[in-house]
Amino acid sequence: MTARKKSTPTGGSATVQSKWGSLEIELKQLDPKSLKRREVNARYMSPEQFKRLVTNVKIDGALTEIVLCCQDPDGSVEILSGHHRQEAAIAAGMDLIWAMVIVTPLDEERKVAIQLSHNSIAGEDNPSILAQLYEGLDLEAKKFSGLTDGILKGLNKMHVSALAAANIEYEQLSIQFLPEDLEALNERMEELRDRLAKKDPPIMLAARYVDFDRIFDAIVRVKHKLAIVNSALALCAMAELAHTQLDVMDEEKQAAESEAA
């Protein structure tokens, strides 16, 4: 076991006991395809998250979070932390990335310990500050942050009955319709309400805060796909698409019932 000194807040020193010695580290620029990946990696990433990571790397033109590696006795460089970043760099077409390489010889136990420590030792976000920072971003920046679907998690557990007793921040979406457009939308909404009423759904008096972005993104996508400029017309188109999809679901249900009979 080795012992080394570290400074303390009072200006003195304390002895840190460890069976491992200090590490010698070098910063190197390497071909991401040349890095050796560990066979077992506890970290996972959903396809949507990885796609977002690749997009961010393309936008930045570089990895803004460095990959940690170690130099093995055979001369190869093995990844300890940053498997997804290395894979994203390759997917983004990068020829070189910066890597922090531990040149001190490591046994398997220490490799695993370092790998797990990078995955487990991390700070936590203050929810209110996180929400404040997130709300100040525009749509593109929110997508870049990767937090679009998970922001303000505390609101997901809140029951509608509690809304009247709490001061909840909310976004108000105001859309103006021409008379004929409003009439068409109301007709579709009535049809949707009739369909939902048959399933006796709970009454929803308010939507989750996180759903505002999903609705906004849906309106933007409909406007882009259907070449619609007016947001009210886009919302009408969304109602029409929902109606069409419900018809398809009804047909599939009837077909399934017929086959069962």
C-alpha positions as CSV (number, residue, x, y, z in Angstrom):
1,M,0.0,0.0,0.0
2,T,1.2,3.4,-0.9
3,A,0.6,6.7,1.0
4,R,0.6,10.2,-0.5
5,K,0.0,13.6,0.8
6,K,-2.9,15.9,-0.1
7,S,-3.5,19.5,1.0
8,T,-6.3,20.2,3.4
9,P,-8.7,23.3,3.6
10,T,-6.7,24.5,6.6
11,G,-3.4,24.6,4.7
12,G,-2.0,21.5,6.3
13,S,-1.8,18.0,4.8
14,A,-3.4,14.6,5.2
15,T,-2.3,11.2,4.3
16,V,-4.4,9.3,1.7
17,Q,-4.0,5.5,2.0
18,S,-4.3,3.4,-1.1
19,K,-3.0,0.1,-2.4
20,W,-2.4,1.8,-5.7
21,G,0.1,4.4,-6.7
22,S,-0.4,7.6,-8.6
23,L,-1.2,7.5,-12.3
24,E,0.9,9.0,-15.1
25,I,-1.4,10.4,-17.8
26,E,-0.8,11.7,-21.3
27,L,-3.1,13.6,-23.6
28,K,-3.0,12.1,-27.1
29,Q,-4.8,12.6,-30.4
30,L,-5.8,9.2,-31.8
31,D,-7.9,7.5,-34.5
32,P,-11.1,6.5,-32.7
33,K,-11.2,3.3,-34.8
34,S,-7.8,2.3,-33.3
35,L,-9.1,2.2,-29.7
36,K,-9.8,-1.1,-28.1
37,R,-13.2,-1.5,-26.5
38,R,-13.7,-3.4,-23.2
39,E,-15.7,-6.6,-23.6
40,V,-18.0,-5.8,-20.6
41,N,-19.4,-2.3,-20.1
42,A,-22.2,-1.6,-17.7
43,R,-23.1,1.7,-19.3
44,Y,-25.9,1.6,-21.9
45,M,-27.5,4.2,-24.0
46,S,-30.9,4.1,-25.8
47,P,-30.9,4.5,-29.7
48,E,-32.5,7.9,-29.3
49,Q,-29.8,9.1,-26.8
50,F,-27.0,7.8,-29.1
51,K,-28.6,9.5,-32.1
52,R,-28.7,12.7,-30.1
53,L,-25.0,12.3,-29.1
54,V,-23.9,11.7,-32.7
55,T,-25.9,14.8,-33.8
56,N,-24.2,16.9,-31.1
57,V,-20.7,15.7,-32.1
58,K,-21.4,16.6,-35.7
59,I,-22.6,20.1,-34.6
60,D,-19.5,20.6,-32.4
61,G,-17.1,19.1,-34.8
62,A,-15.3,17.5,-31.8
63,L,-15.7,15.6,-28.6
64,T,-16.3,18.1,-25.9
65,E,-16.0,15.3,-23.2
66,I,-12.7,13.4,-23.4
67,V,-12.3,9.7,-23.7
68,L,-10.3,8.0,-20.9
69,C,-8.0,5.1,-22.0
70,C,-5.1,3.1,-20.7
71,Q,-2.0,1.9,-22.5
72,D,-1.8,-1.9,-22.5
73,P,1.5,-3.9,-22.5
74,D,1.0,-4.9,-26.2
75,G,1.0,-1.2,-27.2
76,S,-2.8,-1.0,-27.8
77,V,-4.9,1.7,-26.2
78,E,-8.0,0.5,-24.4
79,I,-11.1,2.5,-23.5
80,L,-12.0,2.7,-19.8
81,S,-14.6,5.4,-20.0
82,G,-16.2,6.9,-23.1
83,H,-17.3,3.9,-25.2
84,H,-20.3,5.7,-26.5
85,R,-18.4,8.9,-27.3
86,Q,-15.8,6.9,-29.3
87,E,-18.6,5.2,-31.2
88,A,-20.3,8.5,-31.8
89,A,-17.1,10.0,-33.1
90,I,-16.8,7.2,-35.6
91,A,-20.4,7.6,-36.7
92,A,-19.9,11.3,-37.1
93,G,-16.9,10.6,-39.4
94,M,-14.2,12.0,-37.2
95,D,-10.6,10.8,-38.0
96,L,-9.0,11.9,-34.8
97,I,-10.2,12.5,-31.2
98,W,-8.4,13.6,-28.1
99,A,-8.0,10.9,-25.4
100,M,-6.6,11.0,-21.9
101,V,-4.3,7.9,-21.8
102,I,-3.1,6.3,-18.6
103,V,0.4,5.1,-19.4
104,T,1.0,3.6,-15.9
105,P,0.6,-0.2,-16.2
106,L,-2.8,-1.3,-14.8
107,D,-4.0,-4.7,-13.7
108,E,-7.5,-5.8,-14.5
109,E,-8.9,-5.0,-11.0
110,R,-7.8,-1.3,-11.3
111,K,-9.1,-1.0,-14.8
112,V,-12.6,-2.2,-13.6
113,A,-12.4,0.1,-10.5
114,I,-11.6,3.1,-12.7
115,Q,-14.3,2.2,-15.2
116,L,-17.0,1.8,-12.5
117,S,-15.9,4.9,-10.6
118,H,-16.5,7.0,-13.8
119,N,-20.0,5.6,-14.1
120,S,-21.0,5.9,-10.4
121,I,-19.2,8.9,-8.9
122,A,-21.1,11.9,-10.3
123,G,-22.9,14.9,-8.9
124,E,-26.6,15.4,-8.9
125,D,-28.6,18.2,-10.5
126,N,-30.6,20.7,-8.4
127,P,-34.1,20.3,-10.0
128,S,-35.1,23.9,-9.7
129,I,-31.9,25.3,-11.1
130,L,-31.9,22.6,-13.8
131,A,-35.4,23.7,-14.8
132,Q,-34.5,27.4,-14.7
133,L,-31.5,26.8,-17.0
134,Y,-33.5,24.6,-19.4
135,E,-36.4,27.0,-19.7
136,G,-34.0,29.7,-20.9
137,L,-33.1,27.7,-24.0
138,D,-34.7,27.9,-27.4
139,L,-36.0,24.7,-29.1
140,E,-32.8,23.7,-30.8
141,A,-30.7,24.2,-27.7
142,K,-33.2,22.1,-25.7
143,K,-32.8,19.3,-28.1
144,F,-29.0,19.6,-27.9
145,S,-29.1,19.4,-24.1
146,G,-30.7,15.9,-24.3
147,L,-33.1,16.8,-21.5
148,T,-36.3,17.4,-23.5
149,D,-38.1,14.2,-22.4
150,G,-36.9,14.3,-18.8
151,I,-37.1,17.8,-17.5
152,L,-39.0,18.6,-14.3
153,K,-39.4,14.9,-13.3
154,G,-41.2,15.9,-10.1
155,L,-44.3,17.0,-12.0
156,N,-44.7,13.5,-13.4
157,K,-45.8,12.3,-10.0
158,M,-48.2,15.1,-9.3
159,H,-51.9,14.3,-9.3
160,V,-54.4,16.7,-11.0
161,S,-56.3,17.0,-7.8
162,A,-53.3,18.7,-6.2
163,L,-53.1,21.5,-8.8
164,A,-55.6,23.7,-7.1
165,A,-53.6,23.7,-3.9
166,A,-50.3,24.5,-5.4
167,N,-48.7,27.4,-7.2
168,I,-47.6,25.7,-10.5
169,E,-45.7,27.4,-13.2
170,Y,-47.3,26.7,-16.6
171,E,-47.0,27.7,-20.2
172,Q,-50.0,29.1,-22.0
173,L,-50.4,28.3,-25.7
174,S,-52.7,30.6,-27.5
175,I,-53.8,29.8,-31.1
176,Q,-56.3,31.8,-33.1
177,F,-58.6,30.2,-35.7
178,L,-60.7,31.4,-38.6
179,P,-64.4,30.6,-38.0
180,E,-64.4,27.7,-40.6
181,D,-61.2,26.3,-39.2
182,L,-62.4,26.4,-35.6
183,E,-65.7,24.6,-36.7
184,A,-63.7,21.9,-38.4
185,L,-61.5,21.4,-35.4
186,N,-64.4,21.3,-33.0
187,E,-66.0,18.6,-35.1
188,R,-62.9,16.5,-34.9
189,M,-62.5,17.1,-31.2
190,E,-66.1,16.0,-30.6
191,E,-65.4,12.8,-32.5
192,L,-62.3,12.2,-30.5
193,R,-64.1,12.9,-27.2
194,D,-66.9,10.4,-28.2
195,R,-64.3,7.7,-28.9
196,L,-62.5,8.3,-25.6
197,A,-65.8,8.4,-23.7
198,K,-66.5,4.8,-24.6
199,K,-63.3,3.8,-22.8
200,D,-64.3,5.9,-19.7
201,P,-60.9,7.7,-19.4
202,P,-60.1,9.9,-16.4
203,I,-60.8,13.6,-16.8
204,M,-57.6,15.5,-17.4
205,L,-57.8,19.1,-16.4
206,A,-54.1,20.0,-17.1
207,A,-51.2,18.5,-19.1
208,R,-47.8,17.9,-17.8
209,Y,-45.3,20.7,-18.2
210,V,-42.9,18.4,-20.1
211,D,-45.6,17.7,-22.7
212,F,-45.5,21.3,-23.9
213,D,-42.3,20.6,-25.8
214,R,-43.8,17.5,-27.4
215,I,-46.9,19.4,-28.6
216,F,-44.8,22.2,-29.8
217,D,-42.4,19.8,-31.7
218,A,-45.4,18.0,-33.2
219,I,-46.8,21.3,-34.5
220,V,-43.4,22.2,-36.0
221,R,-43.1,18.8,-37.7
222,V,-46.6,19.0,-39.2
223,K,-45.9,22.5,-40.5
224,H,-42.7,21.3,-42.1
225,K,-44.0,18.0,-43.5
226,L,-47.2,19.5,-44.9
227,A,-45.8,22.9,-45.9
228,I,-48.2,24.7,-43.5
229,V,-47.3,28.2,-42.3
230,N,-50.2,28.9,-39.9
231,S,-50.0,27.1,-36.5
232,A,-53.8,26.9,-36.2
233,L,-54.0,25.1,-39.5
234,A,-51.2,22.8,-38.3
235,L,-53.2,21.9,-35.2
236,C,-56.3,21.2,-37.4
237,A,-54.1,18.9,-39.5
238,M,-52.9,17.2,-36.3
239,A,-56.5,16.5,-35.4
240,E,-57.2,15.1,-38.9
241,L,-54.1,12.8,-38.6
242,A,-55.3,11.6,-35.2
243,H,-58.7,10.9,-36.6
244,T,-57.2,8.9,-39.5
245,Q,-55.0,6.9,-37.1
246,L,-58.0,6.1,-34.9
247,D,-59.9,4.8,-38.0
248,V,-56.9,2.6,-38.8
249,M,-56.9,1.3,-35.2
250,D,-60.7,0.6,-35.4
251,E,-60.2,-1.3,-38.6
252,E,-57.4,-3.4,-37.1
253,K,-59.5,-4.2,-34.1
254,Q,-62.4,-5.2,-36.2
255,A,-60.2,-7.4,-38.3
256,A,-58.7,-9.1,-35.2
257,E,-62.2,-9.7,-33.8
258,S,-63.3,-11.2,-37.1
259,E,-60.3,-13.6,-37.2
260,A,-61.0,-14.6,-33.6
261,A,-64.6,-15.4,-34.4
